[in-house]
Amino acid sequence: MQITTPADDRILITREFDAPRHLVYRVWTSPELVSRWWSGHRGTTTEVELDLRPGGRWRYVVKTNDGAEVGFHGEYREIVPDERIVYTEVYELPGVGPDDVDGPLITVTFTALDGDRTRLELLTVTGSRELRDTILQSGMEVGAQGQMELIQELADSLR
């Protein structure tokens, strides 16, 4: 997994998977599978709501290993099955309700590679350098690494 900052308000995570694109997409978009990878190795995913359509909402809640509950939610803006998903992502702070869908814009691209491999690119557009840096300093790299490892394991299990 590689994390880069291609612009002051952008974070790009790139990871290749030894699995065909349709399986990586399935792991990313199936609620029963999302519940097994979203928390990475940092807890347990306790809630997965996923309405995979433009205008549809999503919400995931993780109970961390230290007992805290952490929620994220957003709205899907674009869905191209097996190719691309565009959505917003809001980290739930006190006072942030599930109707607030104006968070960073995320584009996930699934690219088929030779040999039944897939390159996943996760581009986060934060809108500011400050928010980009806050996200980078939040421990997201460790969390993303755990998520990517679990996505590979789940894709392997679907073969």
Secondary structure, 3 states (H helix, E strand, C coil): CEEEEEECCEEEEEEEECCCHHHHHHHHHCHHHHHHHCCCCCEEEEEEEECCCCCCEEEEEEEECCCCEEEEEEEEEEEECCCEEEEECEECCCCCCCCCCCCCEEEEEEEEECCCEEEEEEEEECCCHHHHHHHHCCCHHHHHHHHHHHHHHHHHHHC
